[in-house]
Amino acid sequence: MLWSRVSQSLGADRLPTGVPHWKLVHPSRQRETMLRLRCQVCFASTKAVRRQAPERSGVLFLQTAQSDLGQPVRTWQPPVCVEHAQLAAARCPPLDRQGHVALLARRYRLYGVIGTPHALACDGVRVLAGNDTPIPYGDPRLRWFLASQLVRELSDFEVVDLADLTPAT
């Protein structure tokens, strides 16, 4: 598997600069935020604590309101910090259009990737038709795959009200 590469402008702090294009997910930034569990807006910690009893902590993810919230949920939407959750929901076209739910996840294992499948043909490498179905790690199709988004599987989570959360210290 190869990761898709796209140029980006980095500031002196080595973080991306400029106005985000919410519709166009930058492969490197998406992968970095998913790997490190950092906020997709500010790159801060996404650990949150629910203030109501019983107090629970986890990582905050947003999903579209129409998502099937059975266990597990596979997501390629990077996590968010408590401070930027509302902004991310308002600026992300699918979350804004379809509404959103906040998930406080305690288990969030790496699952696989989304991208473009390829195949070796007599005349070279050929691009195949693909869709947004996540391909799990270990799948033989990943041998000829150009990944663009990392996918996590949330298996221990609860739907929470953003107003009930505080950043974890």
Secondary structure, DSSP 4 states (H G I P E B T S, - for coil): -EE------B-TTSSB-S---TTS--HHHHHHHHHHTB-TTT--B-EEEE-SSSPEEEEEEEEETTS--SSSEEE-S----TTTHHHHHHHSHHHHHH-EEEEEEEEEEEEEEEEEEEEEETTEEEEPP--S--EETT-GGGGGEEEEEEEEEEEEEEEE-GGGEEE--
